[in-house]
Amino acid sequence: MMGSVKRLANAVAHGLREGHPGLHKTVVSKLALAVGAMIEGQTPNTVELANLLPLDTERQDRREQWLRRLLKNPRLGPAVVIAPFAQAELAKASCQGQTVLLNMDQTDLGDRMALLRVALRVGDRALPLAWRAQEGAANIGFAGQRAVLEQILAWLPAGARVLLSADRFYPSAALFTWLQAQGWSYRLRLKGNVLADTGAGDETTTGALAPGVLERYLTGVRLFAPETTVSG
């Protein structure tokens, strides 16, 4: 198995050298080993990954220390490492004037952690580009959403058209405002308890509106949040 990790690491190191020509050779080789172990083991668990690392030691504690020191290296922040690869994929996705399709979703890992992820849609697959993890089961609010989306925005080619999709999303008026300010299109599947006003004078919810929708779209609907509204 460790032989497989080394072969994977060699391929990863080649890509890292191309994407990060200024990164120190030792750092590249160590990061490639960690990524190779993760691909082989199909797990982010540091204890399990440590067991897969082809290191010259049999001591588990030293393997885990090696991995933790690597992960704490400030030069290896996720946004830093992935930047050239994300920029290249986004450029390919829009090179012929196509709309860049982005998916945003949030996963709650029990009561321990919430993960927000934005991925590039490539055919029937999604390529994760930026993410944010937060302890606890609470929803990651607009501040976290904005941080992830602005990272994507910094990587996009100038003038690229974007469509952001999200399923069963926790909305906020601030998010809609941000998307409209960037000129992005969006399709956000909302929770059913969002307050809405269709212009008929009666306040309702998105859940109450959905069963009666005969057309594809409802126009002139306002979604409410404290001190602000968003029209759609």
SENUGU-450234 format. One line per field, with one value per atom (N, C-alpha, C, O, CB): residue number from 1; z, x, y. Coordinates in steps of 0.001 Angstrom, whole numbers, plus 500000, padded with zeros to 6 digits. Atoms other than C-alpha are relative to their C-alpha. Glycine has a CB too. Layout:
BEGIN
num: NUM ... .
up: Z ... .
east: X ... .
north: Y ... .
# end
This chain:
BEGIN
num: 1 1 1 1 1 2 2 2 2 2 3 3 3 3 3 4 4 4 4 4 5 5 5 5 5 6 6 6 6 6 7 7 7 7 7 8 8 8 8 8 9 9 9 9 9 10 10 10 10 10 11 11 11 11 11 12 12 12 12 12 13 13 13 13 13 14 14 14 14 14 15 15 15 15 15 16 16 16 16 16 17 17 17 17 17 18 18 18 18 18 19 19 19 19 19 20 20 20 20 20 21 21 21 21 21 22 22 22 22 22 23 23 23 23 23 24 24 24 24 24 25 25 25 25 25 26 26 26 26 26 27 27 27 27 27 28 28 28 28 28 29 29 29 29 29 30 30 30 30 30 31 31 31 31 31 32 32 32 32 32 33 33 33 33 33 34 34 34 34 34 35 35 35 35 35 36 36 36 36 36 37 37 37 37 37 38 38 38 38 38 39 39 39 39 39 40 40 40 40 40 41 41 41 41 41 42 42 42 42 42 43 43 43 43 43 44 44 44 44 44 45 45 45 45 45 46 46 46 46 46 47 47 47 47 47 48 48 48 48 48 49 49 49 49 49 50 50 50 50 50 51 51 51 51 51 52 52 52 52 52 53 53 53 53 53 54 54 54 54 54 55 55 55 55 55 56 56 56 56 56 57 57 57 57 57 58 58 58 58 58 59 59 59 59 59 60 60 60 60 60 61 61 61 61 61 62 62 62 62 62 63 63 63 63 63 64 64 64 64 64 65 65 65 65 65 66 66 66 66 66 67 67 67 67 67 68 68 68 68 68 69 69 69 69 69 70 70 70 70 70 71 71 71 71 71 72 72 72 72 72 73 73 73 73 73 74 74 74 74 74 75 75 75 75 75 76 76 76 76 76 77 77 77 77 77 78 78 78 78 78 79 79 79 79 79 80 80 80 80 80 81 81 81 81 81 82 82 82 82 82 83 83 83 83 83 84 84 84 84 84 85 85 85 85 85 86 86 86 86 86 87 87 87 87 87 88 88 88 88 88 89 89 89 89 89 90 90 90 90 90 91 91 91 91 91 92 92 92 92 92 93 93 93 93 93 94 94 94 94 94 95 95 95 95 95 96 96 96 96 96 97 97 97 97 97 98 98 98 98 98 99 99 99 99 99 100 100 100 100 100 101 101 101 101 101 102 102 102 102 102 103 103 103 103 103 104 104 104 104 104 105 105 105 105 105 106 106 106 106 106 107 107 107 107 107 108 108 108 108 108 109 109 109 109 109 110 110 110 110 110 111 111 111 111 111 112 112 112 112 112 113 113 113 113 113 114 114 114 114 114 115 115 115 115 115 116 116 116 116 116 117 117 117 117 117 118 118 118 118 118 119 119 119 119 119 120 120 120 120 120 121 121 121 121 121 122 122 122 122 122 123 123 123 123 123 124 124 124 124 124 125 125 125 125 125 126 126 126 126 126 127 127 127 127 127 128 128 128 128 128 129 129 129 129 129 130 130 130 130 130 131 131 131 131 131 132 132 132 132 132 133 133 133 133 133 134 134 134 134 134 135 135 135 135 135 136 136 136 136 136 137 137 137 137 137 138 138 138 138 138 139 139 139 139 139 140 140 140 140 140 141 141 141 141 141 142 142 142 142 142 143 143 143 143 143 144 144 144 144 144 145 145 145 145 145 146 146 146 146 146 147 147 147 147 147 148 148 148 148 148 149 149 149 149 149 150 150 150 150 150 151 151 151 151 151 152 152 152 152 152 153 153 153 153 153 154 154 154 154 154 155 155 155 155 155 156 156 156 156 156 157 157 157 157 157 158 158 158 158 158 159 159 159 159 159 160 160 160 160 160 161 161 161 161 161 162 162 162 162 162 163 163 163 163 163 164 164 164 164 164 165 165 165 165 165 166 166 166 166 166 167 167 167 167 167 168 168 168 168 168 169 169 169 169 169 170 170 170 170 170 171 171 171 171 171 172 172 172 172 172 173 173 173 173 173 174 174 174 174 174 175 175 175 175 175 176 176 176 176 176 177 177 177 177 177 178 178 178 178 178 179 179 179 179 179 180 180 180 180 180 181 181 181 181 181 182 182 182 182 182 183 183 183 183 183 184 184 184 184 184 185 185 185 185 185 186 186 186 186 186 187 187 187 187 187 188 188 188 188 188 189 189 189 189 189 190 190 190 190 190 191 191 191 191 191 192 192 192 192 192 193 193 193 193 193 194 194 194 194 194 195 195 195 195 195 196 196 196 196 196 197 197 197 197 197 198 198 198 198 198 199 199 199 199 199 200 200 200 200 200 201 201 201 201 201 202 202 202 202 202 203 203 203 203 203 204 204 204 204 204 205 205 205 205 205 206 206 206 206 206 207 207 207 207 207 208 208 208 208 208 209 209 209 209 209 210 210 210 210 210 211 211 211 211 211 212 212 212 212 212 213 213 213 213 213 214 214 214 214 214 215 215 215 215 215 216 216 216 216 216 217 217 217 217 217 218 218 218 218 218 219 219 219 219 219 220 220 220 220 220 221 221 221 221 221 222 222 222 222 222 223 223 223 223 223 224 224 224 224 224 225 225 225 225 225 226 226 226 226 226 227 227 227 227 227 228 228 228 228 228 229 229 229 229 229 230 230 230 230 230 231 231 231 231 231 232 232 232 232 232 .
up: 500000 500000 500000 499323 501206 499963 500822 498660 498320 501082 501352 497351 499130 498305 499371 500746 495921 500384 499533 500248 499535 498062 499335 498936 501548 500620 496654 498528 498030 500146 501414 493071 499839 498961 499354 500038 493706 500339 499713 500974 499582 495459 498880 498734 501231 501115 492434 498979 498459 499317 500946 490189 500564 499851 499642 499346 492705 500022 499771 501439 499938 493088 498653 498592 500457 501340 489321 499778 499286 498903 500151 489313 500903 500500 500280 499061 492366 499509 499641 501390 500516 490795 498847 498713 499548 501110 487696 500500 500006 499020 499497 489686 500937 501006 500694 499010 492342 499797 500606 501448 500274 490787 501080 501184 498671 498963 493706 501342 502276 500177 498735 496427 500216 499296 500041 499686 498190 499680 499899 501483 500420 496931 501146 500949 499446 498857 500425 500351 500667 501210 499698 501023 498973 499324 500028 501058 497671 500238 500131 498626 499819 498410 501200 501145 500170 498812 501883 499738 500102 501187 500298 500696 499047 499204 499400 500949 497805 500710 500367 498908 499240 500256 500756 500769 500977 499249 502392 499078 499413 500750 500945 499359 499446 499282 498842 500482 498039 501012 500643 499676 498952 501382 500096 500332 501341 499925 501370 498833 499009 500016 501158 497859 500199 499903 498706 499786 498774 501082 500918 500376 498873 502101 499933 500676 501240 500132 501005 501346 501703 499410 498693 504412 500350 499973 501088 499486 506005 501430 502016 499943 498612 509386 500126 499468 500490 499916 510439 500559 500150 500860 499437 512485 498918 498804 501173 501069 509543 498922 498389 499390 501011 507126 500454 499660 499686 499472 509393 499793 499521 501483 500188 509124 498563 498312 500413 501419 505329 499496 498411 499167 500459 505112 499912 500874 500942 500150 503747 500627 499922 498507 499264 506448 500622 500845 501085 499407 507941 501517 502244 499625 498579 511342 500169 499378 500740 499698 512844 501139 501466 500348 498849 515738 499547 498779 500834 500390 515381 500403 499644 500607 499540 517462 499107 498865 501441 500887 515191 498631 498006 499842 501277 512088 500099 499208 499588 499816 513466 500171 499652 501207 499847 514509 498651 498372 500964 501343 510991 499197 498556 499249 500767 509466 500551 499781 500002 499406 511930 499724 499451 501515 500324 511397 498565 498276 500231 501406 507669 499826 499130 499139 500160 507960 500614 500218 500630 499369 510161 499265 499656 501427 500764 507612 499369 498578 498900 500536 506775 498490 497881 500633 501462 503195 499287 498059 499591 500595 502660 500324 500447 500465 499826 503298 498785 497666 500237 501134 501141 498838 497679 500464 501073 499202 499238 498032 500562 500649 498492 499074 497924 501056 500779 497286 498773 497692 500868 501095 495126 498985 497895 500564 500840 493605 498526 497684 500538 501439 490323 499286 498107 499803 500618 489696 499837 498821 500844 500089 490447 498885 498119 501335 501059 488182 498621 497708 500148 501293 485368 499633 498482 500018 500282 485682 499702 498823 501177 500253 485858 498642 497952 501114 501316 482802 498893 497895 499859 500997 480863 499930 498855 500321 499955 482005 499306 498941 501442 500600 480523 498722 498215 501002 501101 477610 498712 497904 499721 501201 474913 500300 499543 499363 499621 476713 500714 500917 498797 499298 478526 501388 501968 500105 498619 481799 500945 500774 500242 498993 484738 500981 501603 500740 499120 486743 501332 501394 499351 498662 490478 500874 500783 500622 499028 493161 501402 501708 499816 498606 496807 500880 500728 500350 499098 499505 501388 501560 499448 498617 503238 500576 500398 500843 499371 505145 501491 501917 499374 498551 508868 500367 500081 500759 499588 510275 501455 502372 499811 498654 513264 500702 500111 500800 499249 515985 500160 500966 501370 499788 515580 499066 499470 499859 500982 512410 498841 498470 499479 501227 509464 498924 499197 500223 501118 506059 498866 498387 499514 501143 503360 498841 499007 500347 501140 499899 498734 498510 499808 501328 496475 498993 499081 499841 500977 493534 498589 498347 500206 501419 489787 499373 499522 499280 500666 487804 498678 497810 499767 501216 485131 499519 500062 500252 500435 483210 501116 501645 499562 498914 485775 501331 502301 499668 498782 488383 500547 499859 499738 499362 490822 500516 501206 501153 499585 491416 501110 500828 498790 498893 494892 499802 499509 501356 500159 494699 501296 501570 498944 498766 498023 501041 500707 499754 498935 501390 501317 501461 500135 498664 504989 501008 500844 500101 498954 508076 501280 501573 500230 498764 511349 501051 500768 499755 498921 514668 500389 500313 501229 499578 515899 498871 497708 500542 500993 514144 499409 498557 500626 500449 513545 498513 497956 500816 501394 510037 499820 500626 499500 500362 508428 499311 498228 499077 500488 507859 498845 498223 501109 501173 505256 500055 499013 499836 499904 506573 499438 498694 501474 500534 505835 498521 497767 500759 501411 502519 499169 498114 499794 500743 501421 499875 498811 500684 500046 502327 498920 498178 501363 500994 500170 498590 497669 500296 501324 497271 499507 498312 500027 500423 497244 499614 498804 501109 500439 496992 498565 497752 500918 501377 493866 499075 497986 499913 500805 492572 499625 498502 500752 500264 492864 498954 498293 501290 500952 490709 498624 497663 500541 501266 487948 498967 499324 500222 501050 484586 499921 500216 498632 500107 484010 499010 497918 499566 500880 482536 499927 499147 498650 500054 483196 500523 501512 500820 499558 483493 500953 500749 498800 498949 486543 500339 500409 501263 499457 487635 501258 501199 498949 498732 491304 500358 500398 501122 499587 492334 501418 501828 499030 498654 495841 500299 499905 501068 499734 497106 501468 502352 499607 498629 500199 500838 501897 500661 499428 501097 501103 501133 498922 498969 504160 499415 499286 501325 500715 502506 500946 502145 499104 499291 503593 498959 497824 500839 500921 502031 499588 498454 500634 500306 502238 498880 498043 501248 501053 500045 498649 497676 500296 501256 497365 499534 498351 500154 500341 497483 499442 498459 501233 500468 497081 498584 497727 500962 501316 494108 498924 497825 500020 500965 492398 499729 498601 500495 500170 492978 499068 498342 501361 500885 491180 498599 497683 500594 501295 488316 499738 498590 498908 500161 488962 499909 500571 501167 499980 488077 501127 501577 498624 498905 490760 499981 499554 501333 499800 491423 501379 501535 498848 498635 495144 500415 500466 500960 499537 496315 501495 502320 499724 498653 499485 500932 500494 499953 498985 502705 499916 499395 501415 500129 502992 500986 500894 500131 498979 505960 499768 500674 501367 500297 504216 499742 498932 498779 500184 504451 498624 498154 501100 501351 501092 499840 500520 498953 500336 499677 498488 497790 500563 501450 496202 499426 498224 499666 500466 496020 500180 499898 498581 499800 496871 501341 501638 499899 498721 500298 501180 502325 499925 498917 502311 500086 499084 499796 499790 503816 500002 500575 501323 500072 503106 500133 500528 498672 499954 502968 498660 497869 501150 501241 500141 499944 498863 499876 499974 501264 499603 498926 501361 500354 500930 498522 497910 500870 501406 497469 499059 497999 499703 500916 496003 499428 498218 500696 500577 495646 498954 498079 501086 500928 493744 498776 497962 500702 501139 491233 498748 498659 500282 501256 487768 498942 498053 499514 500947 485855 500564 501720 499689 499556 486043 501007 501910 498811 499128 487780 500610 500025 499234 499417 490149 499919 500305 501480 500118 489457 501030 501542 498578 499081 491695 501437 502210 499554 498638 494875 500812 500343 500005 499106 497817 501162 501757 500522 498868 500423 501117 500875 499606 498914 503843 500890 501096 500809 498964 506293 500845 500420 499392 499122 509198 499293 498794 501273 500501 507946 498492 497986 500722 501440 504287 499285 499906 499698 500830 501441 498729 498332 499678 501275 498263 499026 499323 500133 501019 495117 499033 498750 499252 500968 492669 498979 498077 500707 .
east: 500821 500000 500853 500539 499072 499133 502828 500672 500999 501056 499487 504223 499021 499417 500318 501037 500915 499985 499804 498618 499966 501125 501162 501006 500131 498842 504604 499731 500089 501255 500304 503406 499012 499180 499436 500954 500447 500690 500429 498836 499299 502723 500870 500986 500852 499172 505031 499171 499604 500699 500880 502119 499518 499456 498802 500456 500836 501121 500884 499510 498861 504316 500248 500602 501253 499813 504568 499025 499413 499804 500985 501343 500285 500097 498620 499694 502384 501169 501154 500313 498849 505712 499593 500103 501111 500479 503909 499159 499282 499187 500883 501327 500684 500314 498840 499306 503711 501514 502201 499606 498568 507177 500888 502063 500318 499207 508320 499964 500652 499540 500122 507369 501214 501662 498700 498792 510325 499807 498733 500377 500064 511121 499586 498802 501349 500343 510893 498526 497882 500845 501412 507476 499125 498123 499667 500748 506248 499970 498916 500616 499933 507429 499173 498509 501453 500783 505856 498504 497732 500390 501421 502536 499521 498415 499734 500369 502512 499805 498893 501067 500160 502997 498674 497968 501165 501254 500084 498795 497841 499910 501112 497813 499918 498829 500164 499996 498891 499385 498643 501416 500586 498000 498498 497755 500648 501438 494607 499256 498156 499746 500629 493828 499934 498920 500770 499949 494902 499019 498302 501418 500838 493055 498572 497720 500595 501357 489983 499475 498332 499055 500412 489878 500798 501964 500182 499266 490787 500496 501104 499125 499631 491394 501519 502181 499381 498544 494923 500659 501766 500370 499428 495490 500120 501159 499136 499966 494600 500999 501704 498614 499048 496616 501437 502293 499779 498652 499658 500481 501660 500044 499639 499590 500396 501139 498852 499730 499762 501255 501740 498817 498847 502696 501254 501594 500249 498764 505869 501190 502063 500279 498941 508138 500952 500597 499406 498986 511332 499858 500819 501403 500240 509785 498767 497826 499830 501150 507419 499170 498107 500455 500698 506374 498798 498935 500960 501223 502781 500002 499543 498811 500032 503276 500842 500470 500491 499171 506082 499360 499514 501366 500710 504022 498921 498780 499361 501049 501148 500594 500038 499130 499340 503526 500470 500339 501182 499547 504992 498843 498982 500605 501156 501547 499424 499071 498932 500566 500308 500887 500378 499816 499102 503417 499813 499827 501461 500220 502837 498706 498684 499964 501305 499171 499960 499135 498919 499946 500063 500910 501010 500465 499098 502532 499193 498290 500762 500794 501232 500084 499216 500442 499871 502463 499096 499018 501442 500822 500051 498521 497797 500471 501426 496691 499244 499747 499708 500744 493986 499823 499970 498644 500220 493277 501285 501254 499441 498706 496992 500360 500743 501112 499594 497635 499114 499610 499962 500927 494533 499867 499336 498634 500237 494632 500355 499487 500789 499701 496506 499167 498850 501448 500810 494502 498551 497915 500054 501354 491179 499900 498936 499581 500001 492075 500010 499319 501206 499929 492953 498665 498235 501105 501281 489681 498900 498070 499588 501009 487563 500230 499274 500023 499699 489352 499526 498968 501512 500474 488620 498479 497898 500524 501469 484989 499346 498173 499524 500579 484497 500718 500463 500030 499129 486989 499257 499744 501021 500794 484281 498774 497803 499571 501125 481995 498897 497814 499442 501021 480125 499756 500613 500422 500310 478386 500676 500553 498454 499348 480421 498938 498261 501147 501005 478201 500635 501517 499345 499491 478893 498898 497740 500559 500931 477224 500479 501664 499880 499663 477122 499117 497895 499823 500798 476057 500641 501816 499848 499548 476351 499644 498531 499385 500191 476771 500253 501262 500928 499815 476291 500528 499889 498663 499394 478581 499636 500397 501545 500505 476534 499798 499296 500951 500065 476660 501385 501579 499367 498617 480393 500450 501207 500910 499429 480966 499035 498265 501334 500731 479326 501019 502015 498988 499082 481014 499248 498236 500641 500555 480204 500978 502177 499745 499130 481550 499435 498225 500179 500369 481504 500817 502043 500245 499339 482281 499656 498599 499589 500212 482632 499345 499836 501340 500692 480196 500692 500813 498493 499326 482016 499263 499467 501536 500825 479607 499065 498322 500868 500848 477857 500738 500234 499486 499202 480556 500193 499951 501354 499735 481456 501433 501852 498990 498603 485034 500082 499955 500920 499947 485378 501146 502276 500161 498989 487226 500290 501438 499561 499814 486669 499015 497915 499804 500854 485238 500318 501326 500183 499839 484828 499382 498239 499342 500491 484471 499806 500571 500969 500326 482929 499547 498731 498900 500396 482598 498546 498042 500919 501383 479098 499050 499443 499718 501021 475853 499312 498433 498963 500688 474866 500232 501250 500474 499888 474269 501142 501316 498687 498958 477238 499316 498753 501101 500744 475852 500666 501599 499789 499550 476466 501477 502132 499190 498578 479908 500860 501809 500394 499265 481168 499739 500661 499643 500340 479321 500762 501306 498492 499309 480810 501488 502069 499793 498575 484351 500307 501280 500479 499780 484042 499729 500505 499111 500355 482323 500987 501274 498605 499027 484800 501329 502072 500217 498815 487612 499830 500747 500270 500291 485967 500050 500620 498613 500036 485388 501404 501629 499273 498623 489120 500677 501618 500810 499394 489936 499346 499918 499936 500725 487388 500663 501181 498551 499535 488507 499087 497896 500051 500784 487356 498855 499043 500895 501163 483870 499312 498373 500401 500622 482998 498568 498283 500826 501385 479293 499887 500511 499042 500076 478301 498540 497705 500767 501283 475272 500286 500938 499174 499819 475243 498732 497646 500373 501133 472983 500234 501374 499796 499918 472218 498680 497616 500321 501179 469794 499610 500449 500256 500532 467596 500873 501378 499915 499011 469618 499417 498220 500585 500362 469575 500228 501379 500836 499801 468956 500218 499949 498812 499936 469726 499884 500338 501326 500111 468886 501380 501572 499198 498646 472593 500621 501350 500873 499461 473467 499423 500165 499706 500608 470967 500584 500873 498477 499447 472274 501411 501761 500006 498629 475866 500007 500760 500757 500045 474998 499566 500118 499058 500461 473107 501067 501192 498724 498932 476008 501098 501711 500601 498973 478383 499463 500232 500546 500594 475944 499885 499745 500809 500125 475764 498531 497676 500685 501314 472700 499979 501034 499668 500063 471422 498692 497650 500171 501171 469039 500171 500899 499860 499880 468667 498688 497652 500376 501188 466206 499843 500630 500108 500147 464877 499265 498499 499275 500789 463602 498548 498277 500584 501414 459827 499472 498309 499219 500501 459632 500448 500354 500455 499577 460994 498775 497921 500957 501135 458537 500056 501124 499981 500065 457379 498749 497744 500026 501136 455078 499880 500800 500185 500208 453625 499385 499129 499126 500616 452157 498506 497863 500320 501454 448646 499585 498396 499518 500320 448904 500035 499965 498670 499973 449072 501382 501942 498918 498707 452283 499832 498875 500639 500062 452980 501406 502318 499340 498682 455896 500299 499391 500088 499619 457841 499392 499044 501536 500603 456499 498542 498068 500140 501419 452897 499821 498827 499317 500101 453577 500279 499663 500954 499505 455288 498923 498938 501013 500977 452291 499101 498594 499149 500927 450258 500652 499974 499246 499296 452919 499744 500170 501526 500276 451695 501015 501317 498598 498999 454240 501384 501522 499847 498640 457990 500502 501263 500951 499497 458580 498853 497776 500941 500852 456828 500763 501930 499596 499344 457605 499432 498328 499835 500456 457363 499888 499129 498689 500044 457947 501132 502265 500098 498971 459781 500221 499273 499598 499617 461669 500476 501218 501099 499754 461968 501150 501389 498768 498986 464841 499964 499389 501442 500031 465369 500531 501656 500816 499630 465464 500265 500765 501195 499731 465669 499090 498549 501493 500734 463857 500783 501608 498570 499391 464988 498898 498059 501036 501012 462873 500528 501725 499593 499591 462888 498903 499054 500340 .
north: 498787 500000 501261 502240 500007 498821 502401 500249 501386 499843 499817 501734 500756 501580 498663 499273 502935 501468 502339 499381 498612 506065 500743 501898 500058 499351 506809 500289 501356 499122 499770 506388 501151 501997 498723 498887 508685 501317 502345 499747 498790 511172 500554 501770 499718 499527 511328 500773 501800 498819 499309 512279 501325 502326 499121 498768 514841 501029 502211 499711 499088 516341 500661 501838 499256 499422 516827 501157 502217 498918 498932 518844 501181 502329 499474 498912 520851 500839 502062 499438 499245 521798 500898 502010 499049 499171 523048 501167 502287 499157 498951 524992 500966 502139 499391 499174 526297 499883 499260 499578 500132 526646 500622 500269 500632 499358 528824 499295 499709 501387 500703 526352 499102 498418 499174 500753 524710 498515 497954 500186 501403 521200 499084 498156 499554 500850 519696 500103 499103 500372 499796 521223 499278 498656 501504 500681 519912 498491 497865 500306 501451 516375 499554 498519 499551 500365 516338 500116 499228 500884 499834 517711 498912 498394 501388 501047 515226 498665 497913 499866 501238 512347 499986 498978 499821 499920 513542 499837 499135 501334 500112 513919 498571 498022 501023 501381 510523 499046 498135 499562 500832 508947 500202 499250 500304 499724 510663 499358 498833 501514 500638 509424 498490 497857 500337 501446 505899 499563 498577 499568 500397 505815 500480 499992 500485 499463 507803 500477 500192 498942 499496 509512 501248 501360 498920 498847 512868 499786 500682 501233 500269 511201 499967 499165 498663 499878 512160 498742 498392 501191 501226 508997 498934 498283 499480 500993 506754 500389 499532 499826 499547 508895 499773 499383 501478 500186 508728 498571 498343 500356 501400 504937 499689 498740 499114 500259 505161 500703 500382 500431 499218 507579 499132 498443 501188 500782 505953 500731 501238 499715 499318 507411 498987 497830 500910 500874 505989 499940 500194 500481 500204 505398 499131 499202 501352 500841 502876 500575 500047 498593 499424 505109 500828 501780 500870 499323 506234 501466 502319 499305 498612 509393 500907 502055 500090 499189 510603 500190 501240 499365 499864 509920 501091 501928 498643 498998 511981 501388 502356 499649 498710 514787 500537 501729 499882 499604 514847 500589 501631 498789 499569 515190 501308 502201 498909 498786 517830 501213 502301 499818 498880 519987 500459 501655 499602 499660 519832 500786 501801 498730 499352 520807 501403 502227 499139 498678 523804 500978 502141 499864 499132 525198 501138 500870 499187 498884 528728 500142 500767 501283 499925 528382 499004 498999 499757 501042 525499 500169 499181 498648 499775 527133 499495 499598 501486 500571 525509 500972 500583 499539 499031 528706 500274 500521 501304 499749 529187 498844 499059 500205 501168 525649 499809 499494 498748 500318 525326 501135 500918 499668 498815 528849 499800 500028 501157 500107 528132 498958 499117 499681 501049 524964 500470 500188 498705 499463 526688 501032 501033 500622 498988 529612 499354 499805 500932 500678 527217 499353 499434 498943 500660 525270 501008 500782 499122 498967 528420 500655 501009 501064 499433 529803 499062 499519 500271 500964 526592 499981 499831 498598 500065 526663 501187 501117 499932 498793 530149 500431 501523 501137 499563 530169 500318 501109 498945 499737 530149 500853 500863 498691 499159 532558 499251 499800 500657 500782 529755 500582 501248 498516 499625 530440 499007 497794 500034 500838 529129 499528 500347 500775 500576 526773 499634 498778 498764 500252 526808 499417 499826 501291 500582 524695 500340 500207 498455 499731 525741 499128 499121 501514 500816 523321 499978 500302 498565 500064 522850 498652 498158 501131 501300 519604 500122 500684 498937 500044 519155 498617 497605 500316 501261 516475 499727 500033 500033 500216 515405 501325 502281 499113 498752 518034 500616 501526 499764 499572 518575 501089 501972 498846 499086 520542 500227 499340 499459 499679 522287 500346 501016 501183 499767 522411 500676 500165 498671 499269 524964 499856 500080 501520 500275 524177 500628 500612 498487 499531 525829 499198 499126 501549 500868 523557 500456 501038 498522 499733 524007 498782 497663 500346 501110 521886 499699 500564 500333 500454 519883 498755 497669 499703 501119 517663 499592 500419 498810 500499 515481 499968 499402 498610 500020 516017 501409 502400 499344 498717 518774 499999 499069 500276 499873 519945 501045 502237 500391 499024 521555 500990 500599 499274 498959 524873 500748 501095 500978 499234 526633 499485 499046 501534 500537 525640 500689 501380 498471 499434 526683 499034 498606 501419 500883 524496 500795 501715 498821 499288 525646 498997 498120 501074 500910 523860 500238 501358 500179 499898 523121 499687 499588 501371 500357 522296 501222 501086 499091 498780 525923 500253 499843 501212 499612 527233 500984 501898 500604 499043 528987 501167 501006 499350 498845 532464 500725 500217 500956 499273 535116 500356 500375 501245 499650 536103 498866 499111 500299 501139 532596 499793 499482 498750 500127 532429 501023 500695 500166 498940 535744 499704 499913 501354 500305 534655 498964 499101 499498 501043 531539 500524 500269 498787 499486 533302 501048 501108 500589 498992 536172 499366 499920 501024 500733 533652 499537 499663 498800 500401 532247 501219 501154 499311 498781 535783 500454 500906 501114 499577 536546 499119 499558 499982 500923 533506 500040 499525 498605 500007 534129 500915 501973 500428 499091 535554 501224 501133 499274 498773 539121 499806 499268 501182 500060 539309 498651 498486 500392 501334 535659 500056 500732 498979 500125 534880 498829 497787 499823 501013 532869 499705 500607 500463 500428 530857 499187 498144 499166 500697 529834 499242 499819 500990 500830 526953 499507 499284 498801 500564 525729 499315 499794 501100 500820 523101 500090 499920 498538 499902 523556 500922 500550 498600 499097 526597 500865 501152 500875 499041 528839 501394 501812 499777 498741 532216 501174 501093 500281 498725 535744 501097 500948 500142 498877 539066 500489 500929 501142 499555 539925 499169 499702 499929 500853 536938 500391 500524 498525 499579 537936 501333 501512 500111 498687 541502 499858 500511 500923 500212 540295 499422 499883 499062 500634 538085 500985 501005 498802 499016 540869 501056 501534 500662 499008 543282 499486 500268 500369 500572 540882 499732 499440 498704 500306 540405 498501 498079 500640 501447 536647 499597 500185 499263 500633 534619 498976 498528 499332 500955 532265 499230 499727 500709 500861 529399 499365 498385 498893 500475 528844 499352 500016 501153 500708 526213 500296 499831 498445 499470 527816 499042 498184 501317 500681 526344 500474 501556 500253 499676 526354 501018 501412 498781 499071 528748 501438 502266 499551 498631 531867 500875 500514 500029 499096 534790 500652 501046 501078 499454 536096 500844 500637 498875 499134 538767 499996 500421 501472 500072 538214 501259 501339 498829 498773 541689 500031 501042 500211 500066 540549 500585 500707 498558 499377 542117 499059 499506 500617 500974 538906 499370 498925 498917 500629 537616 498484 497964 500484 501457 533935 499443 500169 499527 500617 531505 499340 499085 498969 500675 529898 498598 498122 499923 501322 526507 500022 499110 499399 499886 527685 500344 499954 501063 499622 529138 498835 498725 501130 501024 526073 499081 498854 499175 500937 523666 500627 499926 499423 499367 526228 500604 501233 501046 499401 527254 499169 498017 500107 500685 526327 500376 499580 500321 499563 528357 499692 499292 501508 500318 527920 501014 500667 499940 498956 531221 500798 500907 500924 498978 533594 501311 501378 499653 498703 537229 500964 500780 500569 498967 540256 499537 500122 500515 500524 538227 500613 500716 498451 499456 539794 499044 498532 501406 500831 537776 500908 501860 498972 499090 539307 499559 498369 500154 500176 539695 501258 502261 499741 498806 542125 501227 501227 499757 498698 545696 500053 501058 500464 499951 544729 499013 498098 499685 500953 542973 499762 500584 500510 500313 541301 499632 498782 498857 500277 541289 498972 498919 501282 501022 538407 499782 498959 498675 .
# end
